[in-house]
Amino acid sequence: MRLNMIQLFTNSAVMMSNLFIPILAHEFEASGIEIGIIGAAYGGALFISTYIFSRAADLFPPKTLLYAGFLSASVTFFLQIFAYDPLSLGVVRALAGFSAGVYPAVLVLYVYNLKRSIGKFSSFMPLGWAVGNLLAGIIAVYWQIFAIASLLFASSFLVTLTLPGTEVHTRKKADYFSRDILKKNWGIYFSFFLRQIGANNVWVIFPLYLASLGADKLWIGIIYMLNPALQFLIMRRLDRYNTVRLIHAGDLISAVAFISLIPLTIYYQAIFGMVLIAFSYSCLYVGSVRLLIDTNEEKGTASGLLNSAIAFSTIIGSLLGGAILEYYGFQGVMAIGAFFAVLGYAVIRFKSSGISQRSY
């Protein structure tokens, strides 16, 4: 219960801070390309952090890393209040991204060591996104959103103080850059990476797209809430399904979802696409995490590198979305999202025959 609470709090904090960043940047008179750069700054710092601390999850006591992650995030997310132009916003977003990458792999490994359900624990991630999106839409005041996000991280730190300690089950001295793990699992990582390039290409501008279709901040929050709220319900029921088939389904449904967002004429028409995205991401995430944990000895590193792939895709996807918006408009962004989802499916389809073997 306490781990689920931490998952809920931290993901609520991250999502409520993320939701209106494109609109805030636009109010600072940032161009489409600058909005993409701000998103890439967050993603770049998140990528570096998740890569470093995913490896650390197999080497250091979990609670030590959780303390560091939650305390640093409570500070950096609060600092977002003081952004006043595109440059300062980009800097504080980079700091927030680095702190947000410290703890995710540690949490997954902690749950695995306690022999809890990965699917059920993962379901509290989208539930946190749903709560965060709804809170942001209701509050709709930037400094209050960032302050509450900071308090949620501080609360996660306090909850962590009450958790039992667990042993580090993998102390194997291996290549820090994890070449063996990357080589073995490249199909899973690259497929997820491609899909997330398309997704982040969409998400970096999607609040602006909804606003252009007549949505106010409350409606943006509500529409964003639908996707993760459904993920919470879906993920909890996916543990019994074949992992590779879940990944295949996630990529294909993603392509259909992004295509469905192209012909919108008013904001509430986006609801159908968000439902499809909920199914697609649930299948893709649970299938990928379970497959990585089941087939690798260094479980924290293997699952954490998936977070690194997600973070790295944020860099490219954000830059791509900003550039496509500048030259081809919102519909062009959605089309690119579908294209990358299909590429992801092609990669995992090609590699799926060889990713079910254990590494130990």
C-alpha positions as CSV (number, residue, x, y, z in Angstrom):
1,M,0.0,0.0,0.0
2,R,2.8,2.4,0.9
3,L,4.6,1.7,-2.4
4,N,1.4,2.3,-4.3
5,M,1.0,5.6,-2.5
6,I,4.5,6.6,-3.5
7,Q,3.8,5.6,-7.1
8,L,0.6,7.7,-7.0
9,F,2.2,10.8,-5.4
10,T,5.3,10.9,-7.6
11,N,3.5,10.4,-10.9
12,S,0.8,13.0,-9.9
13,A,3.6,15.5,-9.2
14,V,5.4,14.9,-12.5
15,M,2.2,15.0,-14.6
16,M,0.7,18.1,-13.0
17,S,3.9,19.9,-13.6
18,N,4.2,18.7,-17.2
19,L,0.7,19.4,-18.4
20,F,0.8,23.1,-19.0
21,I,4.5,23.6,-19.8
22,P,3.8,24.1,-23.5
23,I,1.1,26.7,-22.7
24,L,3.3,28.5,-20.1
25,A,6.2,28.5,-22.7
26,H,3.8,30.0,-25.3
27,E,2.8,32.7,-22.8
28,F,6.5,33.5,-22.5
29,E,6.4,34.0,-26.3
30,A,8.4,30.8,-27.1
31,S,8.2,29.6,-30.7
32,G,7.3,26.1,-31.7
33,I,11.0,25.2,-31.9
34,E,11.7,26.7,-28.5
35,I,8.8,24.8,-27.0
36,G,10.4,21.6,-28.4
37,I,13.8,22.6,-26.9
38,I,12.3,23.1,-23.5
39,G,10.7,19.7,-23.7
40,A,14.1,18.2,-24.9
41,A,15.9,19.8,-22.0
42,Y,13.6,18.0,-19.5
43,G,14.0,14.7,-21.5
44,G,17.7,15.0,-21.8
45,A,18.3,15.4,-18.1
46,L,15.8,12.6,-17.4
47,F,17.7,10.3,-19.8
48,I,21.0,11.0,-18.2
49,S,19.6,10.5,-14.7
50,T,17.7,7.3,-15.4
51,Y,20.7,5.8,-17.1
52,I,23.0,6.5,-14.2
53,F,20.5,5.5,-11.4
54,S,19.2,2.4,-13.2
55,R,22.6,1.0,-12.9
56,A,22.9,2.2,-9.3
57,A,19.7,0.3,-8.5
58,D,21.5,-3.0,-8.7
59,L,24.4,-1.8,-6.6
60,F,23.2,0.4,-3.7
61,P,20.5,0.1,-1.0
62,P,17.1,1.1,-2.5
63,K,16.0,3.4,0.3
64,T,19.2,5.5,-0.1
65,L,18.4,6.2,-3.7
66,L,14.7,6.8,-3.0
67,Y,15.7,9.4,-0.3
68,A,17.9,11.2,-2.8
69,G,15.4,11.2,-5.6
70,F,12.4,12.5,-3.5
71,L,14.3,15.2,-1.7
72,S,16.0,16.5,-4.8
73,A,12.6,16.5,-6.7
74,S,10.9,18.3,-3.9
75,V,13.4,21.2,-4.4
76,T,13.7,21.2,-8.2
77,F,10.0,21.0,-8.9
78,F,9.4,23.9,-6.5
79,L,12.0,26.0,-8.4
80,Q,9.7,25.9,-11.5
81,I,7.7,28.7,-9.8
82,F,10.5,31.1,-10.5
83,A,10.7,30.6,-14.3
84,Y,10.1,33.9,-16.1
85,D,11.1,33.4,-19.7
86,P,11.8,30.4,-22.1
87,L,15.5,30.2,-21.0
88,S,14.8,30.0,-17.3
89,L,11.9,27.6,-17.9
90,G,14.2,25.3,-19.9
91,V,16.9,25.4,-17.1
92,V,14.5,24.5,-14.2
93,R,12.8,21.9,-16.4
94,A,16.2,20.2,-16.9
95,L,16.8,20.2,-13.1
96,A,13.3,18.7,-12.6
97,G,14.0,16.1,-15.2
98,F,17.2,15.0,-13.6
99,S,15.7,14.6,-10.2
100,A,12.7,12.7,-11.7
101,G,15.1,10.1,-13.1
102,V,16.6,9.0,-9.8
103,Y,13.9,6.8,-8.3
104,P,11.8,4.9,-11.0
105,A,14.1,1.9,-11.6
106,V,14.6,1.6,-7.8
107,L,10.9,1.4,-7.2
108,V,10.4,-1.3,-9.8
109,L,13.2,-3.4,-8.3
110,Y,11.9,-2.8,-4.8
111,V,8.5,-4.2,-5.8
112,Y,10.1,-7.2,-7.5
113,N,12.2,-8.0,-4.5
114,L,9.1,-8.0,-2.4
115,K,7.4,-10.3,-4.9
116,R,4.5,-8.0,-5.6
117,S,2.6,-7.8,-8.9
118,I,4.4,-5.6,-11.4
119,G,1.2,-5.0,-13.3
120,K,-0.8,-3.8,-10.3
121,F,2.1,-1.6,-9.1
122,S,2.6,-0.2,-12.6
123,S,-1.2,0.7,-12.7
124,F,-0.7,3.3,-10.0
125,M,1.6,5.2,-12.4
126,P,-1.2,6.1,-14.8
127,L,-3.5,6.7,-11.8
128,G,-1.0,9.3,-10.6
129,W,-1.0,10.8,-14.1
130,A,-4.8,11.0,-14.0
131,V,-4.9,12.6,-10.6
132,G,-2.1,15.1,-11.6
133,N,-3.8,16.1,-14.9
134,L,-7.2,16.6,-13.1
135,L,-5.6,18.6,-10.3
136,A,-3.7,20.8,-12.7
137,G,-6.9,21.4,-14.7
138,I,-8.8,22.4,-11.6
139,I,-6.1,24.6,-10.1
140,A,-5.0,26.2,-13.3
141,V,-2.5,28.5,-11.5
142,Y,1.1,27.7,-12.4
143,W,2.8,28.5,-9.0
144,Q,0.2,26.6,-7.1
145,I,0.6,23.6,-9.4
146,F,4.4,23.5,-8.9
147,A,4.1,24.0,-5.1
148,I,1.7,21.1,-4.7
149,A,4.0,18.9,-6.9
150,S,6.9,19.7,-4.5
151,L,4.7,18.8,-1.5
152,L,3.8,15.4,-3.1
153,F,7.5,14.6,-3.5
154,A,8.2,15.6,0.1
155,S,5.3,13.4,1.2
156,S,6.8,10.5,-0.8
157,F,10.1,11.0,1.2
158,L,8.2,10.8,4.5
159,V,6.4,7.6,3.4
160,T,9.7,6.1,2.4
161,L,11.0,6.6,5.9
162,T,8.4,4.0,7.0
163,L,9.4,1.3,4.4
164,P,11.4,-1.8,5.4
165,G,14.9,-2.1,4.0
166,T,15.6,-4.7,1.3
167,E,18.8,-6.4,0.2
168,V,20.4,-5.6,-3.1
169,H,20.1,-9.0,-4.9
170,T,22.4,-8.2,-7.8
171,R,26.0,-7.0,-7.0
172,K,27.5,-8.4,-10.1
173,K,30.3,-6.3,-11.4
174,A,29.5,-5.6,-15.0
175,D,30.1,-3.1,-17.7
176,Y,28.6,0.2,-16.4
177,F,27.3,1.1,-19.8
178,S,25.5,-2.3,-19.9
179,R,26.6,-3.3,-23.4
180,D,25.5,-6.9,-22.9
181,I,22.1,-5.9,-21.7
182,L,21.6,-3.4,-24.5
183,K,22.7,-6.0,-27.1
184,K,20.4,-8.7,-25.7
185,N,17.3,-6.5,-25.4
186,W,17.8,-4.0,-28.2
187,G,14.6,-5.0,-29.9
188,I,12.5,-4.1,-26.8
189,Y,14.3,-0.9,-26.1
190,F,14.4,0.3,-29.8
191,S,10.7,-0.6,-30.4
192,F,9.6,1.3,-27.3
193,F,12.0,4.2,-28.2
194,L,10.5,4.6,-31.7
195,R,6.9,4.5,-30.4
196,Q,7.7,7.1,-27.7
197,I,9.4,9.4,-30.2
198,G,6.0,9.5,-32.0
199,A,4.1,9.9,-28.7
200,N,6.4,12.7,-27.3
201,N,6.2,14.4,-30.7
202,V,2.4,14.6,-30.0
203,W,2.4,15.4,-26.3
204,V,4.8,18.3,-26.5
205,I,2.2,20.3,-28.5
206,F,-1.1,18.5,-27.6
207,P,-2.3,21.0,-24.9
208,L,-1.9,23.8,-27.5
209,Y,-3.8,21.6,-30.1
210,L,-6.7,21.2,-27.6
211,A,-6.6,24.9,-26.8
212,S,-6.8,25.7,-30.5
213,L,-9.9,23.5,-30.7
214,G,-11.7,25.5,-27.9
215,A,-10.6,23.7,-24.7
216,D,-10.0,25.7,-21.6
217,K,-7.5,24.5,-19.0
218,L,-10.1,22.5,-17.0
219,W,-11.1,20.6,-20.2
220,I,-7.5,20.0,-21.1
221,G,-7.0,18.5,-17.7
222,I,-10.1,16.3,-18.0
223,I,-9.2,15.0,-21.5
224,Y,-5.6,14.2,-20.4
225,M,-7.0,12.5,-17.3
226,L,-9.0,9.9,-19.4
227,N,-6.0,8.2,-20.9
228,P,-4.1,7.4,-17.6
229,A,-7.3,6.7,-15.6
230,L,-8.1,3.9,-18.1
231,Q,-4.5,2.7,-18.0
232,F,-4.9,2.2,-14.2
233,L,-7.8,-0.2,-14.8
234,I,-6.2,-1.9,-17.8
235,M,-2.7,-2.5,-16.5
236,R,-4.0,-4.4,-13.5
237,R,-5.4,-7.1,-15.8
238,L,-2.5,-7.7,-18.1
239,D,-0.2,-9.9,-16.1
240,R,-1.7,-13.1,-17.5
241,Y,-1.1,-12.2,-21.2
242,N,1.8,-13.1,-23.4
243,T,4.4,-10.3,-23.2
244,V,5.4,-10.2,-26.8
245,R,1.8,-10.1,-28.0
246,L,1.1,-7.2,-25.6
247,I,4.0,-5.2,-27.2
248,H,2.7,-5.9,-30.7
249,A,-0.8,-4.8,-29.7
250,G,0.6,-1.7,-28.0
251,D,2.4,-0.5,-31.2
252,L,-0.4,-1.2,-33.6
253,I,-3.2,0.4,-31.4
254,S,-0.9,3.4,-31.0
255,A,-0.7,4.0,-34.7
256,V,-4.5,3.9,-35.0
257,A,-4.8,6.3,-32.0
258,F,-2.6,9.0,-33.4
259,I,-4.3,8.8,-36.8
260,S,-7.6,9.3,-35.1
261,L,-6.4,12.6,-33.7
262,I,-5.8,14.1,-37.1
263,P,-9.3,15.1,-38.3
264,L,-10.5,16.8,-35.1
265,T,-12.7,19.9,-35.3
266,I,-13.5,20.4,-31.6
267,Y,-11.7,19.3,-28.5
268,Y,-14.0,16.6,-27.1
269,Q,-13.5,14.5,-30.3
270,A,-10.0,13.7,-28.8
271,I,-11.7,11.4,-26.3
272,F,-11.8,8.4,-28.6
273,G,-8.1,8.7,-29.4
274,M,-7.2,9.0,-25.7
275,V,-9.1,5.8,-25.0
276,L,-7.1,4.0,-27.7
277,I,-3.8,5.4,-26.3
278,A,-4.7,4.1,-22.9
279,F,-5.0,0.6,-24.3
280,S,-1.9,0.9,-26.4
281,Y,0.4,2.2,-23.7
282,S,-0.9,-0.2,-21.0
283,C,-0.1,-3.2,-23.3
284,L,3.3,-1.8,-24.4
285,Y,4.5,-0.8,-20.9
286,V,3.5,-3.9,-18.9
287,G,4.6,-6.2,-21.7
288,S,8.0,-4.6,-22.0
289,V,8.7,-4.3,-18.3
290,R,7.6,-7.9,-17.6
291,L,9.7,-9.3,-20.4
292,L,12.8,-7.4,-19.3
293,I,12.5,-8.5,-15.7
294,D,11.7,-12.1,-16.5
295,T,14.6,-12.5,-18.9
296,N,17.5,-10.6,-17.3
297,E,19.6,-11.2,-14.2
298,E,20.3,-7.5,-13.6
299,K,16.7,-6.6,-13.3
300,G,17.0,-3.0,-12.1
301,T,19.4,-2.2,-14.9
302,A,17.3,-3.9,-17.6
303,S,14.0,-2.4,-16.6
304,G,15.6,1.0,-15.8
305,L,17.2,1.2,-19.3
306,L,13.6,1.1,-20.6
307,N,13.1,4.4,-18.6
308,S,16.2,5.7,-20.3
309,A,14.9,4.9,-23.7
310,I,11.6,6.7,-22.8
311,A,13.6,9.7,-21.6
312,F,15.8,9.8,-24.7
313,S,12.7,9.6,-26.9
314,T,11.5,12.7,-25.1
315,I,14.5,14.7,-26.4
316,I,14.0,13.7,-30.0
317,G,10.2,13.6,-29.9
318,S,10.0,17.1,-28.4
319,L,12.4,18.6,-30.9
320,L,10.6,16.9,-33.7
321,G,7.1,17.9,-32.5
322,G,8.2,21.6,-32.2
323,A,9.7,21.6,-35.6
324,I,6.8,19.8,-37.3
325,L,4.3,22.2,-35.6
326,E,6.3,25.2,-36.9
327,Y,6.2,24.0,-40.6
328,Y,3.3,21.5,-40.9
329,G,0.8,22.3,-38.2
330,F,-0.9,20.1,-35.7
331,Q,-2.1,17.4,-38.2
332,G,1.5,16.9,-39.4
333,V,2.5,16.2,-35.8
334,M,-0.2,13.5,-35.4
335,A,0.8,11.8,-38.6
336,I,4.4,11.6,-37.5
337,G,3.2,10.0,-34.2
338,A,1.4,7.2,-36.2
339,F,4.5,6.7,-38.4
340,F,6.8,6.1,-35.5
341,A,4.4,3.7,-33.8
342,V,4.4,1.6,-37.0
343,L,8.2,1.6,-37.1
344,G,8.2,0.4,-33.5
345,Y,5.9,-2.5,-34.4
346,A,8.2,-3.4,-37.4
347,V,11.2,-3.6,-35.1
348,I,9.7,-5.8,-32.4
349,R,8.1,-8.0,-35.0
350,F,11.5,-8.5,-36.5
351,K,13.2,-9.2,-33.2
352,S,10.4,-11.1,-31.3
353,S,11.6,-14.5,-32.3
354,G,14.8,-14.0,-30.3
355,I,13.9,-12.1,-27.2
356,S,12.3,-14.8,-25.1
357,Q,15.6,-16.5,-24.1
358,R,16.8,-16.0,-20.5
359,S,20.2,-14.4,-19.9
360,Y,21.2,-16.6,-17.0
